[in-house]
Amino acid sequence: MKKEILLGVTGSIAAYKAADLANRLTKEGHNVTCLMTDSGREFVTPLTFQTLTKNKVYYKMFEEIEYQNVHHISLAKKADLCVIAPATANVIGKIANGIADDMLTTVVMALEGKPVIICPAMNTAMYENPITQANIQKLKDLGYLFTEPKEAMLACGDLGKGALADVETILEDIHKILG
């Protein structure tokens, strides 16, 4: 069954894997709408996601509003699921603390209990930082779901936990939620 999936892409080198995720979800028949942070657009362009999903990519909070369509609310209302892959420590912290200062975090705040899967991707030290771990736990306690990062050689050359989970693993978690 076709589902409405929001895909949040944040500023991590792993953002290129989000393109594969968007492509595969679209090929499965889902309607994928991408929400990008400014730092996410530094790694992969909106055109990549627009081409793969055949949908507009949202990243501007303050663009012209179409009559009867305030984007951050309308996107949240139509969504069946939101997946944030990759999710940086920054966006995890914002969501955990109710900061909604960009299109992605504003939409997440408006989801009204719909499932959100957060897929962290960051350096091991950042992932293991007690503040990041407290933010993750806070979100888990609130019902947010997580696809755990894997241990790998990271882009910075460190070996440790923090690499974005494999796309297959993220897809498995998405399929569990969507039934």
Disulfide bonds with the S-S distance in Angstrom:
none
